[in-house]
């Protein structure tokens, strides 16, 4: 989508990325708040202001490195919104809802930005040769990348490796005797994620590209 990398392309990519990771984390906190846990609200994290959620490594450094090196998968994260699962009213249902909230929020952004992308694409003959063409083309690219990055976040976070959301969802279905051993796996989960990105990035990229192309058709 971006054959010649430049600063303008970087901005077009980072804006949807920051929105995606911000909405993902706010969704966790908001659903937890509605289900009885006010931890995120008291911490001032129920806001769409990305500055409140920025993680220098996950929100800026890693995505920039992946973009510049031409990685098939662009990934990032924000500071996790604090949630005290002990405050939730109904277990395990509420735990599952809070854990799935971020992924569902990203899928909603996929649908919204995908529809806007298709609408803007279809109207291209009306504005392509106009004064607003460069601005609308940047907006089109931004919407397209929003579909991509939100798809990446949704698919990637469903992988059942700690500390991703999929691992907490899986944990709720594990027998009580296995849960303590699975919890210990969280200590090395990040190492497995890094290995997955660098060793299995191409395969993961193909899956995500397939899903994204279905959405944008």
MDAnalysis code that builds the backbone (N, CA, C; Angstrom):
import MDAnalysis as mda
import numpy as np

u = mda.Universe.empty(651, n_residues=217, atom_resindex=np.repeat(np.arange(217), 3), trajectory=True)
u.add_TopologyAttr("name", ["N", "CA", "C"] * 217)
u.add_TopologyAttr("resid", np.arange(1, 218))
u.add_TopologyAttr("resname", ["UNK", "UNK", "UNK", "UNK", "UNK", "UNK", "UNK", "UNK", "UNK", "UNK", "UNK", "UNK", "UNK", "UNK", "UNK", "UNK", "UNK", "UNK", "UNK", "UNK", "UNK", "UNK", "UNK", "UNK", "UNK", "UNK", "UNK", "UNK", "UNK", "UNK", "UNK", "UNK", "UNK", "UNK", "UNK", "UNK", "UNK", "UNK", "UNK", "UNK", "UNK", "UNK", "UNK", "UNK", "UNK", "UNK", "UNK", "UNK", "UNK", "UNK", "UNK", "UNK", "UNK", "UNK", "UNK", "UNK", "UNK", "UNK", "UNK", "UNK", "UNK", "UNK", "UNK", "UNK", "UNK", "UNK", "UNK", "UNK", "UNK", "UNK", "UNK", "UNK", "UNK", "UNK", "UNK", "UNK", "UNK", "UNK", "UNK", "UNK", "UNK", "UNK", "UNK", "UNK", "UNK", "UNK", "UNK", "UNK", "UNK", "UNK", "UNK", "UNK", "UNK", "UNK", "UNK", "UNK", "UNK", "UNK", "UNK", "UNK", "UNK", "UNK", "UNK", "UNK", "UNK", "UNK", "UNK", "UNK", "UNK", "UNK", "UNK", "UNK", "UNK", "UNK", "UNK", "UNK", "UNK", "UNK", "UNK", "UNK", "UNK", "UNK", "UNK", "UNK", "UNK", "UNK", "UNK", "UNK", "UNK", "UNK", "UNK", "UNK", "UNK", "UNK", "UNK", "UNK", "UNK", "UNK", "UNK", "UNK", "UNK", "UNK", "UNK", "UNK", "UNK", "UNK", "UNK", "UNK", "UNK", "UNK", "UNK", "UNK", "UNK", "UNK", "UNK", "UNK", "UNK", "UNK", "UNK", "UNK", "UNK", "UNK", "UNK", "UNK", "UNK", "UNK", "UNK", "UNK", "UNK", "UNK", "UNK", "UNK", "UNK", "UNK", "UNK", "UNK", "UNK", "UNK", "UNK", "UNK", "UNK", "UNK", "UNK", "UNK", "UNK", "UNK", "UNK", "UNK", "UNK", "UNK", "UNK", "UNK", "UNK", "UNK", "UNK", "UNK", "UNK", "UNK", "UNK", "UNK", "UNK", "UNK", "UNK", "UNK", "UNK", "UNK", "UNK", "UNK", "UNK", "UNK", "UNK", "UNK", "UNK", "UNK", "UNK", "UNK", "UNK"])
u.atoms.positions = np.array([
    [0.820, -1.207, 0.000],
    [0.000, 0.000, 0.000],
    [0.854, 1.257, 0.000],
    [2.062, 1.157, 0.564],
    [2.939, 2.316, 0.648],
    [4.282, 1.988, 0.013],
    [4.375, 2.050, -1.307],
    [5.598, 1.595, -1.986],
    [6.817, 2.438, -1.683],
    [6.642, 3.765, -1.490],
    [7.790, 4.637, -1.207],
    [7.642, 5.207, 0.197],
    [8.433, 4.674, 1.109],
    [8.310, 5.094, 2.505],
    [8.822, 6.515, 2.690],
    [8.033, 7.366, 3.363],
    [8.473, 8.709, 3.719],
    [7.749, 9.144, 4.980],
    [8.034, 10.364, 5.423],
    [7.460, 10.856, 6.669],
    [5.936, 10.907, 6.608],
    [5.402, 11.297, 5.458],
    [3.952, 11.372, 5.308],
    [3.326, 9.994, 5.495],
    [3.949, 8.974, 4.923],
    [3.455, 7.615, 5.079],
    [3.547, 7.174, 6.538],
    [4.589, 7.592, 7.209],
    [4.755, 7.247, 8.621],
    [3.603, 7.792, 9.450],
    [3.232, 9.041, 9.212],
    [2.111, 9.661, 9.930],
    [0.819, 8.917, 9.625],
    [0.612, 8.603, 8.346],
    [-0.591, 7.897, 7.913],
    [-0.706, 6.544, 8.618],
    [0.423, 5.928, 8.936],
    [0.408, 4.621, 9.595],
    [0.285, 4.745, 11.117],
    [0.962, 5.720, 11.700],
    [0.989, 5.823, 13.162],
    [-0.335, 6.290, 13.752],
    [-1.052, 7.163, 13.050],
    [-2.331, 7.658, 13.585],
    [-3.322, 6.505, 13.795],
    [-3.574, 5.651, 12.777],
    [-4.472, 4.513, 13.018],
    [-3.941, 3.537, 14.064],
    [-2.610, 3.377, 14.131],
    [-2.033, 2.476, 15.123],
    [-2.311, 2.976, 16.539],
    [-2.080, 4.268, 16.770],
    [-2.327, 4.834, 18.100],
    [-3.801, 4.744, 18.473],
    [-4.687, 4.990, 17.493],
    [-6.122, 4.872, 17.764],
    [-6.485, 3.433, 18.096],
    [-5.923, 2.486, 17.348],
    [-6.257, 1.073, 17.551],
    [-5.854, 0.581, 18.940],
    [-4.623, 0.879, 19.354],
    [-4.168, 0.389, 20.659],
    [-4.865, 1.127, 21.794],
    [-5.203, 2.404, 21.576],
    [-5.906, 3.178, 22.603],
    [-7.314, 2.635, 22.812],
    [-8.045, 2.443, 21.726],
    [-9.408, 1.913, 21.817],
    [-9.402, 0.517, 22.428],
    [-8.416, -0.276, 22.075],
    [-8.303, -1.634, 22.621],
    [-8.220, -1.601, 24.150],
    [-7.338, -0.751, 24.679],
    [-7.155, -0.703, 26.130],
    [-8.339, -0.055, 26.838],
    [-8.890, 1.009, 26.259],
    [-10.043, 1.677, 26.875],
    [-11.224, 0.712, 26.950],
    [-11.383, -0.120, 25.933],
    [-12.487, -1.085, 25.927],
    [-12.381, -2.034, 27.114],
    [-11.168, -2.512, 27.406],
    [-10.984, -3.371, 28.579],
    [-11.430, -2.642, 29.847],
    [-10.950, -1.413, 30.016],
    [-11.256, -0.661, 31.226],
    [-12.719, -0.298, 31.338],
    [-13.338, 0.071, 30.214],
    [-14.745, 0.494, 30.249],
    [-15.658, -0.674, 30.589],
    [-15.418, -1.828, 29.964],
    [-16.252, -2.991, 30.264],
    [-16.059, -3.417, 31.723],
    [-14.814, -3.377, 32.208],
    [-14.561, -3.696, 33.617],
    [-15.308, -2.732, 34.534],
    [-15.319, -1.440, 34.160],
    [-16.027, -0.421, 34.941],
    [-17.527, -0.724, 35.012],
    [-18.105, -1.092, 33.865],
    [-19.533, -1.390, 33.827],
    [-19.870, -2.652, 34.602],
    [-18.864, -3.512, 34.802],
    [-19.104, -4.784, 35.495],
    [-18.640, -4.760, 36.949],
    [-18.291, -3.562, 37.440],
    [-18.021, -3.445, 38.874],
    [-16.624, -3.052, 39.288],
    [-15.673, -3.006, 38.361],
    [-14.304, -2.634, 38.721],
    [-13.997, -1.211, 38.270],
    [-13.713, -0.311, 39.208],
    [-13.471, 1.099, 38.901],
    [-11.982, 1.438, 38.840],
    [-11.120, 0.430, 38.820],
    [-9.676, 0.658, 38.870],
    [-9.203, 1.560, 37.737],
    [-9.605, 1.259, 36.516],
    [-9.165, 2.037, 35.355],
    [-9.695, 3.466, 35.415],
    [-10.937, 3.632, 35.845],
    [-11.521, 4.978, 35.937],
    [-10.781, 5.817, 36.971],
    [-10.488, 5.222, 38.127],
    [-9.775, 5.941, 39.177],
    [-8.351, 6.298, 38.751],
    [-7.788, 5.498, 37.852],
    [-6.432, 5.757, 37.356],
    [-6.428, 6.760, 36.200],
    [-7.612, 7.239, 35.798],
    [-7.698, 8.198, 34.700],
    [-7.437, 7.598, 33.341],
    [-7.702, 6.291, 33.186],
    [-7.376, 5.604, 31.931],
    [-8.589, 5.382, 31.025],
    [-9.772, 5.823, 31.447],
    [-10.944, 5.687, 30.575],
    [-11.060, 6.928, 29.692],
    [-10.053, 7.142, 28.885],
    [-9.988, 8.286, 27.991],
    [-9.393, 7.858, 26.660],
    [-9.834, 8.524, 25.579],
    [-9.288, 8.229, 24.253],
    [-8.069, 9.080, 23.945],
    [-7.586, 9.826, 24.929],
    [-6.346, 10.582, 24.764],
    [-5.182, 9.592, 24.706],
    [-4.554, 9.423, 23.534],
    [-3.510, 8.385, 23.407],
    [-2.310, 8.609, 24.305],
    [-2.069, 9.865, 24.702],
    [-0.913, 10.158, 25.566],
    [-1.019, 9.404, 26.884],
    [-2.247, 9.220, 27.362],
    [-2.466, 8.515, 28.629],
    [-2.131, 7.026, 28.530],
    [-2.074, 6.519, 27.309],
    [-1.907, 5.080, 27.119],
    [-0.590, 4.704, 26.440],
    [0.199, 5.694, 26.044],
    [1.410, 5.411, 25.276],
    [2.421, 4.573, 26.060],
    [2.940, 3.584, 25.385],
    [4.082, 2.821, 25.869],
    [5.196, 3.072, 24.850],
    [6.291, 3.677, 25.280],
    [7.325, 4.107, 24.348],
    [7.809, 2.948, 23.463],
    [8.020, 1.792, 24.080],
    [8.493, 0.642, 23.306],
    [7.402, 0.080, 22.401],
    [6.235, -0.192, 22.977],
    [5.179, -0.857, 22.223],
    [4.403, 0.027, 21.277],
    [4.277, 1.329, 21.602],
    [3.476, 2.225, 20.770],
    [4.291, 2.970, 19.725],
    [5.612, 3.076, 19.932],
    [6.416, 3.870, 19.008],
    [7.627, 3.107, 18.456],
    [8.523, 2.655, 19.355],
    [9.793, 2.078, 18.908],
    [9.583, 0.808, 18.086],
    [8.843, -0.170, 18.629],
    [8.641, -1.435, 17.913],
    [7.898, -1.240, 16.585],
    [6.766, -0.506, 16.556],
    [6.093, -0.297, 15.263],
    [6.986, 0.391, 14.234],
    [7.767, 1.392, 14.679],
    [8.661, 2.087, 13.753],
    [9.695, 1.133, 13.166],
    [10.261, 0.282, 14.027],
    [11.258, -0.679, 13.550],
    [10.641, -1.663, 12.553],
    [9.431, -2.123, 12.850],
    [8.756, -3.071, 11.966],
    [8.413, -2.425, 10.626],
    [7.989, -1.151, 10.667],
    [7.644, -0.432, 9.438],
    [8.888, -0.213, 8.588],
    [9.946, 0.294, 9.222],
    [11.175, 0.635, 8.492],
    [11.849, -0.599, 7.903],
    [11.783, -1.721, 8.641],
    [12.430, -2.944, 8.157],
    [11.551, -3.740, 7.192],
    [10.350, -3.237, 6.934],
    [9.464, -3.901, 5.982],
    [8.884, -5.203, 6.485],
    [8.647, -5.303, 7.786],
    [8.092, -6.518, 8.368],
    [6.703, -6.806, 7.781],
    [6.378, -8.096, 7.540],
    [5.049, -8.443, 7.030],
    [3.945, -8.214, 8.053],
    [4.323, -8.079, 9.328],
    [3.344, -7.830, 10.382],
    [3.753, -6.581, 11.157],
    [2.874, -5.575, 11.183],
    [3.109, -4.373, 11.979],
    [2.337, -4.541, 13.271],
    [3.030, -4.483, 14.398],
    [2.386, -4.762, 15.676],
    [2.826, -3.746, 16.713],
    [1.985, -3.510, 17.685],
    [2.333, -2.600, 18.773],
    [1.357, -2.792, 19.922],
    [1.608, -2.099, 21.007],
    [0.711, -2.177, 22.158],
    [0.766, -0.884, 22.946],
    [-0.243, -0.690, 23.778],
    [-0.275, 0.448, 24.695],
    [-0.061, -0.072, 26.115],
    [0.072, 0.857, 27.068],
    [0.176, 0.431, 28.464],
    [-1.127, -0.266, 28.848],
    [-1.054, -1.466, 29.399],
    [-2.292, -2.165, 29.780],
    [-3.109, -1.353, 30.773],
    [-4.406, -1.254, 30.522],
    [-5.299, -0.591, 31.466],
    [-5.421, -1.466, 32.716],
    [-5.269, -0.894, 33.910],
    [-5.349, -1.712, 35.126],
    [-6.762, -2.223, 35.372],
    [-6.862, -3.514, 35.596],
    [-8.149, -4.149, 35.904],
    [-7.951, -5.078, 37.096],
    [-8.802, -4.923, 38.105],
    [-8.785, -5.830, 39.248],
    [-9.940, -6.816, 39.069],
    [-9.620, -8.005, 38.580],
    [-10.660, -8.979, 38.259],
    [-11.408, -9.447, 39.503],
    [-10.832, -9.231, 40.675],
    [-11.520, -9.621, 41.910],
    [-12.729, -8.737, 42.185],
    [-12.773, -7.547, 41.569],
    [-13.901, -6.636, 41.781],
    [-15.091, -6.920, 40.872],
    [-14.912, -7.783, 39.905],
    [-16.002, -8.079, 38.978],
    [-17.106, -8.859, 39.687],
    [-18.338, -8.608, 39.291],
    [-19.471, -9.169, 40.013],
    [-19.691, -10.650, 39.734],
    [-19.539, -11.057, 38.485],
    [-19.845, -12.444, 38.117],
    [-18.646, -13.112, 37.442],
    [-18.117, -14.127, 38.098],
    [-17.018, -14.902, 37.516],
    [-17.558, -16.258, 37.062],
    [-17.082, -16.817, 35.956],
    [-16.027, -16.295, 35.076],
    [-16.552, -15.440, 33.917],
    [-17.900, -15.283, 33.833],
    [-18.480, -14.585, 32.684],
    [-17.894, -13.196, 32.515],
    [-17.803, -12.413, 33.609],
    [-17.299, -11.043, 33.507],
    [-15.833, -11.012, 33.103],
    [-15.070, -11.977, 33.593],
    [-13.657, -12.057, 33.213],
    [-13.517, -12.261, 31.711],
    [-14.353, -13.127, 31.155],
    [-14.327, -13.377, 29.717],
    [-14.725, -12.125, 28.938],
    [-15.741, -11.406, 29.416],
    [-16.198, -10.197, 28.732],
    [-15.116, -9.119, 28.726],
    [-14.477, -8.924, 29.870],
    [-13.411, -7.918, 29.957],
    [-12.232, -8.320, 29.066],
    [-11.883, -9.590, 29.093],
    [-10.748, -10.065, 28.304],
    [-11.008, -9.940, 26.808],
    [-12.249, -10.159, 26.391],
    [-12.585, -10.118, 24.966],
    [-12.898, -8.702, 24.476],
    [-13.060, -7.759, 25.389],
    [-13.506, -6.416, 25.013],
    [-12.565, -5.722, 24.041],
    [-11.258, -5.859, 24.249],
    [-10.293, -5.201, 23.380],
    [-10.366, -5.715, 21.955],
    [-10.438, -7.039, 21.811],
    [-10.534, -7.653, 20.480],
    [-11.820, -7.228, 19.787],
    [-12.942, -7.238, 20.520],
    [-14.219, -6.836, 19.935],
    [-14.193, -5.373, 19.496],
    [-13.539, -4.525, 20.286],
    [-13.426, -3.111, 19.919],
    [-12.626, -2.945, 18.632],
    [-11.540, -3.709, 18.496],
    [-10.749, -3.649, 17.258],
    [-11.545, -4.144, 16.060],
    [-12.362, -5.182, 16.253],
    [-13.186, -5.689, 15.157],
    [-14.246, -4.673, 14.743],
    [-14.769, -3.922, 15.715],
    [-15.717, -2.858, 15.385],
    [-15.034, -1.768, 14.556],
    [-13.798, -1.418, 14.921],
    [-13.044, -0.441, 14.131],
    [-12.754, -0.971, 12.730],
    [-12.505, -2.271, 12.620],
    [-12.296, -2.883, 11.302],
    [-13.525, -2.661, 10.420],
    [-14.711, -2.912, 10.973],
    [-15.941, -2.776, 10.203],
    [-16.204, -1.322, 9.812],
    [-16.040, -0.410, 10.782],
    [-16.327, 1.003, 10.520],
    [-15.361, 1.579, 9.495],
    [-14.059, 1.383, 9.729],
    [-13.080, 1.958, 8.804],
    [-13.091, 1.232, 7.459],
    [-13.470, -0.050, 7.466],
    [-13.586, -0.782, 6.208],
    [-14.714, -0.238, 5.347],
    [-15.851, 0.070, 5.973],
    [-16.978, 0.649, 5.237],
    [-16.628, 2.038, 4.702],
    [-15.940, 2.837, 5.523],
    [-15.525, 4.173, 5.077],
    [-14.532, 4.075, 3.922],
    [-13.625, 3.108, 4.008],
    [-12.642, 2.893, 2.940],
    [-13.342, 2.567, 1.622],
    [-14.288, 1.634, 1.674],
    [-14.991, 1.233, 0.458],
    [-15.809, 2.391, -0.104],
    [-16.443, 3.172, 0.773],
    [-17.217, 4.312, 0.307],
    [-16.345, 5.359, -0.360],
    [-15.182, 5.631, 0.241],
    [-14.275, 6.631, -0.322],
    [-13.671, 6.136, -1.636],
    [-13.390, 4.842, -1.717],
    [-12.869, 4.265, -2.952],
    [-13.873, 4.411, -4.090],
    [-15.141, 4.142, -3.799],
    [-16.167, 4.203, -4.841],
    [-16.411, 5.638, -5.312],
    [-16.168, 6.599, -4.417],
    [-16.375, 7.998, -4.800],
    [-15.131, 8.621, -5.420],
    [-14.054, 7.836, -5.590],
    [-12.797, 8.382, -6.091],
    [-12.935, 9.129, -7.420],
    [-13.740, 8.645, -8.382],
    [-13.862, 9.397, -9.646],
    [-14.349, 10.829, -9.461],
    [-15.036, 11.098, -8.357],
    [-15.580, 12.441, -8.120],
    [-14.527, 13.407, -7.584],
    [-13.486, 12.878, -6.923],
    [-12.533, 13.783, -6.269],
    [-11.081, 13.586, -6.693],
    [-10.810, 12.595, -7.536],
    [-9.431, 12.250, -7.841],
    [-8.645, 13.410, -8.452],
    [-9.259, 14.207, -9.306],
    [-8.554, 15.308, -9.976],
    [-8.851, 16.652, -9.353],
    [-9.372, 16.659, -8.110],
    [-9.735, 17.912, -7.462],
    [-8.617, 18.407, -6.550],
    [-8.821, 19.601, -5.998],
    [-7.862, 20.219, -5.079],
    [-7.662, 19.363, -3.823],
    [-8.718, 18.630, -3.413],
    [-8.668, 17.857, -2.176],
    [-8.099, 16.453, -2.378],
    [-7.690, 16.136, -3.591],
    [-7.238, 14.786, -3.895],
    [-6.111, 14.291, -2.987],
    [-5.031, 15.067, -2.743],
    [-3.951, 14.566, -1.869],
    [-4.422, 14.265, -0.451],
    [-5.295, 15.127, 0.076],
    [-5.793, 14.932, 1.441],
    [-6.658, 13.679, 1.513],
    [-7.554, 13.529, 0.540],
    [-8.443, 12.374, 0.544],
    [-7.681, 11.086, 0.269],
    [-6.606, 11.168, -0.506],
    [-5.796, 9.975, -0.738],
    [-5.092, 9.546, 0.543],
    [-4.600, 10.522, 1.311],
    [-4.003, 10.198, 2.612],
    [-5.048, 9.582, 3.539],
    [-6.262, 10.129, 3.501],
    [-7.344, 9.588, 4.331],
    [-7.674, 8.162, 3.909],
    [-7.679, 7.918, 2.607],
    [-7.950, 6.572, 2.093],
    [-6.885, 5.592, 2.584],
    [-5.617, 5.990, 2.476],
    [-4.525, 5.143, 2.959],
    [-4.625, 4.913, 4.463],
    [-5.023, 5.954, 5.192],
    [-5.151, 5.848, 6.644],
    [-6.260, 4.862, 7.019],
    [-7.378, 4.934, 6.298],
    [-8.480, 4.006, 6.557],
    [-8.075, 2.576, 6.218],
    [-7.352, 2.419, 5.099],
    [-6.887, 1.086, 4.723],
    [-5.948, 0.504, 5.755],
    [-5.031, 1.330, 6.263],
    [-4.106, 0.832, 7.281],
    [-4.835, 0.587, 8.598],
    [-5.884, 1.364, 8.878],
    [-6.673, 1.132, 10.086],
    [-7.310, -0.250, 10.054],
    [-7.841, -0.639, 8.891],
    [-8.396, -1.989, 8.747],
    [-7.313, -3.030, 9.013],
    [-6.139, -2.806, 8.437],
    [-5.036, -3.752, 8.589],
    [-4.583, -3.875, 10.034],
    [-4.286, -2.751, 10.692],
    [-3.717, -2.810, 12.036],
    [-4.733, -3.320, 13.051],
    [-6.023, -2.985, 12.867],
    [-7.037, -3.501, 13.790],
    [-7.253, -4.991, 13.588],
    [-7.128, -5.453, 12.342],
    [-7.193, -6.893, 12.088],
    [-6.016, -7.595, 12.756],
    [-4.824, -7.009, 12.613],
    [-3.624, -7.570, 13.249],
    [-3.825, -7.681, 14.755],
    [-4.291, -6.604, 15.387],
    [-4.463, -6.608, 16.839],
    [-5.506, -7.626, 17.273],
    [-6.607, -7.724, 16.527],
    [-7.659, -8.670, 16.898],
    [-7.153, -10.101, 16.791],
    [-6.539, -10.443, 15.646],
    [-6.052, -11.808, 15.436],
    [-4.919, -12.141, 16.405],
    [-3.962, -11.217, 16.532],
    [-2.796, -11.482, 17.362],
    [-3.182, -11.643, 18.831],
    [-4.107, -10.807, 19.309],
    [-4.482, -10.877, 20.719],
    [-5.298, -12.111, 21.064],
    [-5.820, -12.797, 20.059],
    [-6.551, -14.028, 20.334],
    [-5.628, -15.239, 20.459],
    [-4.338, -15.057, 20.135],
    [-3.383, -16.159, 20.313],
    [-3.256, -16.458, 21.813],
    [-3.441, -17.702, 22.226],
    [-3.456, -18.026, 23.666],
    [-2.075, -18.127, 24.292],
    [-1.291, -17.066, 24.144],
    [0.026, -16.998, 24.771],
    [0.039, -15.786, 25.706],
    [0.368, -15.966, 26.984],
    [0.437, -14.812, 27.896],
    [1.445, -13.797, 27.404],
    [1.189, -12.494, 27.571],
    [0.054, -11.902, 28.283],
    [-1.080, -11.468, 27.351],
    [-1.232, -12.074, 26.197],
    [-2.288, -11.693, 25.261],
    [-3.668, -12.058, 25.810],
    [-4.696, -11.391, 25.282],
    [-6.056, -11.607, 25.765],
    [-6.491, -13.061, 25.590],
    [-6.038, -13.681, 24.515],
    [-6.419, -15.070, 24.271],
    [-6.001, -16.003, 25.387],
    [-4.898, -15.677, 26.049],
    [-4.436, -16.547, 27.137],
    [-5.361, -16.460, 28.346],
    [-5.861, -15.258, 28.628],
    [-6.785, -15.117, 29.764],
    [-8.129, -15.775, 29.442],
    [-8.558, -15.666, 28.187],
    [-9.802, -16.327, 27.783],
    [-9.650, -17.841, 27.912],
    [-8.518, -18.366, 27.418],
    [-8.270, -19.806, 27.521],
    [-8.209, -20.255, 28.970],
    [-7.581, -19.442, 29.820],
    [-7.400, -19.817, 31.225],
    [-8.734, -20.073, 31.923],
    [-9.782, -19.352, 31.514],
    [-11.085, -19.519, 32.148],
    [-11.729, -20.860, 31.823],
    [-11.240, -21.514, 30.768],
    [-11.803, -22.803, 30.377],
    [-10.933, -23.980, 30.817],
    [-9.781, -23.683, 31.409],
    [-8.881, -24.752, 31.843],
    [-9.337, -25.333, 33.180],
    [-9.082, -26.603, 33.412],
    [-9.369, -27.196, 34.731],
    [-8.559, -26.484, 35.813],
    [-9.105, -26.419, 37.005],
    [-8.444, -25.727, 38.115],
    [-7.061, -26.287, 38.394],
    [-6.875, -27.579, 38.154],
    [-5.577, -28.200, 38.437],
    [-4.486, -27.736, 37.474],
    [-4.885, -27.283, 36.275],
    [-3.916, -26.871, 35.264],
    [-3.617, -25.379, 35.326],
    [-4.540, -24.586, 35.842],
    [-4.388, -23.128, 35.840],
    [-3.084, -22.639, 36.469],
    [-2.643, -23.188, 37.624],
    [-1.386, -22.699, 38.213],
    [-0.181, -22.890, 37.283],
    [-0.143, -24.002, 36.545],
    [0.971, -24.254, 35.624],
    [0.909, -23.291, 34.429],
    [-0.306, -23.009, 33.978],
    [-0.475, -22.079, 32.869],
    [-0.064, -20.669, 33.296],
    [-0.345, -20.318, 34.561],
    [0.019, -18.996, 35.073],
    [1.537, -18.817, 35.087],
    [2.271, -19.898, 35.376],
    [3.734, -19.810, 35.381],
    [4.281, -19.545, 33.978],
    [3.556, -19.989, 32.975],
    [3.966, -19.805, 31.580],
    [4.003, -18.319, 31.208],
    [3.256, -17.495, 31.954],
    [3.181, -16.062, 31.656],
    [4.551, -15.400, 31.761],
    [5.430, -15.949, 32.594],
    [6.755, -15.354, 32.794],
    [7.593, -15.383, 31.514],
    [7.377, -16.402, 30.703],
    [8.171, -16.531, 29.474],
    [7.322, -16.318, 28.224],
    [6.064, -15.927, 28.414],
    [5.165, -15.757, 27.286],
    [5.657, -14.731, 26.291],
    [6.232, -13.633, 26.788],
    [6.706, -12.573, 25.899],
    [7.811, -13.067, 24.975],
    [8.649, -13.964, 25.479],
    [9.717, -14.534, 24.654],
    [9.117, -15.314, 23.487],
    [8.069, -16.098, 23.768],
    [7.406, -16.858, 22.714],
    [6.764, -15.931, 21.683],
    [6.224, -14.791, 22.150],
    [5.609, -13.837, 21.228],
    [6.642, -13.235, 20.282],
    [7.786, -12.872, 20.833],
    [8.856, -12.297, 20.007],
    [9.328, -13.322, 18.968],
    [9.487, -14.579, 19.409],
    [9.892, -15.639, 18.482],
    [8.840, -15.832, 17.393],
    [7.560, -15.740, 17.784],
    [6.481, -15.893, 16.814],
    [6.526, -14.784, 15.767],
    [6.795, -13.565, 16.211],
    [6.851, -12.434, 15.285],
    [7.983, -12.584, 14.274],
    [9.148, -13.009, 14.758],
    [10.315, -13.054, 13.889],
    [10.452, -14.365, 13.108],
    [9.948, -15.468, 13.686],
    [10.075, -16.756, 12.999],
    [8.819, -17.129, 12.217],
    [7.677, -16.708, 12.744],
    [6.420, -17.054, 12.065],
    [5.693, -15.858, 11.505],
    [6.399, -14.736, 11.382],
    [5.765, -13.501, 10.930],
    [5.159, -13.603, 9.541],
    [5.833, -14.335, 8.622],
    [5.340, -14.443, 7.251],
    [4.022, -15.220, 7.203],
    [3.963, -16.305, 7.946],
    [2.727, -17.106, 7.972],
    [1.593, -16.325, 8.604],
    [1.890, -15.650, 9.707],
    [0.879, -14.834, 10.366],
    [0.438, -13.702, 9.444],
    [1.404, -13.135, 8.731],
    [1.092, -12.051, 7.804],
    [0.158, -12.506, 6.695],
    [0.334, -13.741, 6.208],
    [-0.534, -14.261, 5.146],
    [-1.969, -14.412, 5.650],
    [-2.115, -14.908, 6.881],
    [-3.456, -15.065, 7.458],
    [-4.137, -13.710, 7.593],
    [-3.398, -12.747, 8.127],
    [-3.966, -11.412, 8.342],
    [-4.281, -10.730, 7.013],
    [-3.399, -10.894, 6.021],
    [-3.638, -10.306, 4.695],
    [-4.886, -10.898, 4.058],
    [-5.072, -12.208, 4.229],
    [-6.261, -12.869, 3.676],
    [-7.532, -12.284, 4.279],
    [-7.548, -12.144, 5.598],
    [-8.723, -11.588, 6.273],
    [-8.953, -10.132, 5.860],
    [-7.876, -9.352, 5.801],
    [-7.993, -7.942, 5.439],
    [-8.511, -7.772, 4.013],
    [-8.017, -8.591, 3.084],
    [-8.474, -8.501, 1.696],
    [-9.951, -8.851, 1.567],
    [-10.428, -9.797, 2.375],
    [-11.858, -10.115, 2.359],
    [-12.689, -8.915, 2.788],
    [-12.178, -8.181, 3.772],
    [-12.910, -7.015, 4.299],
    [-12.948, -5.883, 3.290],
    [-11.824, -5.658, 2.598],
    [-11.716, -4.523, 1.698],
    [-12.291, -4.768, 0.310],
    [-12.683, -6.009, -0.003],
    [-13.232, -6.288, -1.332],
    [-14.601, -5.626, -1.492],
])
